[in-house]
Amino acid sequence: MIRVLGCSGSIAARCHTTAFLLDDDILIDAGSGAGELRLDELARIDHILLSHSHLDHVLSIPLLADTVMKLRMGAEGPSSLRPIHVHALPETLDALRKHVFNGVIWPDFTRLPSADHPILVFHEFAVGDVLTFPARGGLPARRVSVLPAAHTVPAVGFGVETPQGLWVFTGDTGPNPALWQALHGQQIAQLVIETAFGNDEAWLADISGHLAPQSLARELAQLDGEVCVYITHPKPGEVPAVLSQIRALDSQHLIEPLREGQRFHAPAKES
């Protein structure tokens, strides 16, 4: 199951930035939406997959580490700590080390409570990798493909394998021919794709590595057949206008706004 914790391009009441929970132990991006989880749910997270280094996608990691460190530590102390594994591009992990876990913005939880037994362990991946996470608590092994994205910093998207095909999250991206090449011939169950700006700010989308409805329409034209498309990342208050502009340009696909609290189940059906 994939649960939408946050899908807004910024914050306001009931608007949280990007975070998805895969089953109960894998967080895909760690925006402010992660704060919607209960304490016991936060303590069950074993893996975090990051699309890129921008604040709206990583801001919950420092607080999460601080919140759950004691809960994930056994009676034996630091040696029994179950770490949280953070998976990302090398550039993303380097940005976290330099700009977040630097002792100035936040303590270095890659060395706390001890250097030998930290709460956060970093793992590099590359575009094209397939990450496999083991079966757990009756859940089958999960496979997640690392997909290309085109943003202002090194970035990726993700494809989660389901019985009905891939649940695809593009991450933050502008026009992205490499993504459609990677997805060619594959069955797509759902496509979660960003549209951060309306057409009146298409110029801003272009220079900031995002999509607007007119550029999204050109991207969707590269899909093979009809696909269920969910729009993520518009700013609070702008969802109706952005959706209206998209639907005026694309009548081939079922296009809906992604909503916080939405759940995608296996076999891949929206709840």
MOMOVEN-V497523 format. One record per pair of residues at least 12 apart in sequence whose C-alpha atoms are under 7 Angstrom apart, sorted by the first residue. I is the first residue (numbers start at 1). J is the second residue. D is the distance in Angstrom with one decimal. If there is no record, write none. Layout:
I_J_D, I_J_D
This chain:
1_22_5.8, 1_23_5.0, 1_263_6.8, 1_264_5.5, 1_265_4.5, 1_266_6.1, 2_20_6.6, 2_21_5.5, 2_22_4.5, 2_23_6.1, 2_263_5.6, 2_264_5.0, 2_265_6.5, 3_20_5.6, 3_21_5.1, 3_22_6.6, 3_261_6.3, 3_262_5.9, 3_263_4.5, 3_264_6.5, 4_19_6.6, 4_20_4.8, 4_21_6.7, 4_259_7.0, 4_260_5.2, 4_261_5.2, 4_262_5.3, 4_263_6.2, 5_19_5.2, 5_20_5.4, 5_21_7.0, 5_33_4.6, 5_34_6.1, 5_36_6.5, 5_260_5.4, 5_261_5.9, 6_18_4.5, 6_19_5.0, 6_20_6.9, 6_32_6.9, 6_33_4.1, 6_260_5.5, 7_19_6.8, 7_232_5.4, 7_233_5.5, 7_258_6.8, 7_259_6.9, 7_260_6.4, 8_232_6.5, 8_233_4.6, 8_234_5.8, 8_235_6.0, 8_236_6.6, 9_196_6.5, 9_233_4.1, 9_234_5.0, 9_235_4.6, 10_235_5.6, 10_236_6.5, 11_236_6.9, 12_236_6.6, 15_236_6.6, 16_32_5.3, 16_33_4.8, 17_31_4.8, 17_32_5.1, 17_33_5.5, 17_56_5.7, 17_57_6.9, 18_30_6.6, 18_31_4.8, 18_32_6.9, 18_33_6.1, 18_56_6.8, 18_57_5.8, 19_31_5.3, 19_33_5.3, 19_34_5.9, 24_44_6.6, 24_45_6.7, 25_44_5.5, 25_45_4.1, 25_46_5.3, 25_47_6.4, 26_45_5.8, 26_46_6.2, 26_47_4.8, 26_48_5.8, 27_45_6.8, 27_47_6.2, 27_48_4.6, 27_49_6.2, 28_48_5.8, 28_49_4.8, 28_50_6.2, 29_48_6.7, 29_49_5.7, 29_50_4.7, 29_51_6.3, 29_57_5.3, 29_58_6.5, 30_57_5.1, 30_58_4.8, 30_59_6.4, 30_60_5.3, 30_61_6.2, 31_56_5.0, 31_57_4.2, 31_58_5.3, 31_59_5.4, 31_60_5.6, 32_59_6.5, 32_60_5.9, 34_60_6.4, 42_68_6.9, 43_68_5.3, 43_71_6.5, 43_72_6.6, 45_84_6.9, 46_84_4.7, 46_85_6.1, 47_84_5.6, 47_85_4.7, 47_86_5.8, 48_85_6.2, 48_86_4.7, 48_87_6.0, 49_86_6.1, 49_87_4.9, 49_88_6.1, 50_87_6.3, 50_88_5.2, 51_88_6.8, 51_155_5.5, 51_156_4.9, 51_157_5.8, 51_171_5.9, 52_92_5.7, 52_154_6.4, 52_155_4.7, 52_156_6.7, 53_92_5.0, 53_95_6.6, 62_106_7.0, 65_109_6.9, 65_119_6.4, 69_119_6.1, 78_113_6.4, 78_114_7.0, 78_117_6.0, 79_117_6.0, 81_117_6.7, 83_118_6.5, 83_119_4.4, 83_120_5.6, 83_121_6.5, 84_119_5.9, 84_120_5.0, 84_121_6.2, 85_120_6.0, 85_121_4.9, 85_122_5.9, 85_123_7.0, 86_120_6.8, 86_121_6.0, 86_122_4.8, 86_123_6.0, 87_122_6.1, 87_123_4.8, 87_124_5.8, 87_125_6.6, 88_123_6.6, 88_124_5.3, 88_125_5.6, 89_124_5.4, 89_125_5.3, 89_126_6.0, 90_124_5.4, 91_154_6.7, 93_122_7.0, 126_146_7.0, 127_146_5.1, 127_147_5.6, 127_148_5.9, 127_156_7.0, 128_145_6.7, 128_146_5.4, 128_147_6.2, 129_145_6.0, 129_146_5.4, 130_143_6.5, 130_144_5.5, 130_145_4.3, 130_146_6.2, 131_143_5.6, 131_144_5.1, 131_145_6.2, 132_144_6.5, 143_160_6.2, 143_161_5.7, 144_158_6.4, 144_159_5.4, 144_160_4.5, 144_161_6.2, 145_158_5.6, 145_159_4.9, 145_160_6.5, 146_158_4.9, 146_159_6.6, 147_159_6.8, 147_179_6.5, 148_178_6.2, 148_179_5.4, 149_170_6.7, 149_171_6.8, 149_173_5.4, 149_176_6.3, 149_179_6.7, 150_173_4.8, 150_174_5.5, 150_175_6.8, 150_176_5.7, 150_209_6.6, 151_172_6.3, 151_173_4.9, 151_174_6.1, 151_209_4.4, 151_210_7.0, 152_208_6.3, 152_209_5.4, 156_171_6.2, 157_169_5.5, 157_170_4.3, 157_171_4.6, 158_170_6.5, 162_266_6.2, 162_267_6.4, 162_268_6.3, 163_266_6.6, 163_267_5.3, 163_268_6.8, 164_189_5.7, 164_267_5.8, 164_268_5.6, 165_187_4.9, 165_188_5.1, 165_189_4.9, 166_187_6.3, 166_188_4.7, 166_189_5.3, 166_190_6.9, 167_188_6.4, 167_189_5.5, 167_190_5.0, 167_191_6.2, 168_190_6.2, 168_191_4.8, 168_192_5.9, 169_191_6.3, 169_192_4.7, 169_193_6.1, 170_192_6.4, 170_193_5.3, 170_194_7.0, 171_194_7.0, 172_194_6.3, 172_210_6.3, 173_209_5.6, 173_210_5.0, 173_211_6.8, 174_206_7.0, 174_209_4.5, 174_210_4.2, 174_211_5.1, 175_215_7.0, 175_219_6.6, 180_222_6.6, 180_223_6.9, 188_227_6.9, 189_268_6.4, 190_227_6.6, 190_228_5.1, 190_229_6.1, 191_228_6.2, 191_229_4.8, 191_230_6.1, 192_229_6.0, 192_230_4.7, 192_231_6.0, 192_232_6.6, 193_230_6.3, 193_231_5.4, 193_232_5.9, 194_211_6.6, 194_231_5.6, 194_232_4.6, 194_233_5.3, 195_210_6.8, 195_211_4.8, 195_212_5.3, 195_213_6.6, 195_231_6.3, 195_232_6.3, 195_233_6.0, 195_234_5.9, 196_210_6.1, 196_211_6.0, 196_212_6.3, 196_233_5.1, 196_234_4.3, 196_235_6.6, 197_211_6.7, 197_212_5.0, 197_234_6.2, 198_212_5.4, 198_213_6.3, 198_242_5.3, 199_212_5.6, 199_213_6.0, 199_214_6.5, 213_242_6.8, 213_245_6.0, 213_246_4.9, 217_249_6.3, 217_250_6.1, 226_252_6.3, 226_253_5.3, 227_253_5.6, 227_254_6.7, 228_253_6.2, 228_254_5.0, 228_255_6.3, 229_253_6.7, 229_254_6.0, 229_255_4.8, 229_256_6.3, 230_255_5.8, 230_256_5.0, 230_257_5.3, 230_258_5.2, 231_256_6.3, 231_257_4.7, 231_258_5.4, 232_257_6.7, 232_258_5.6
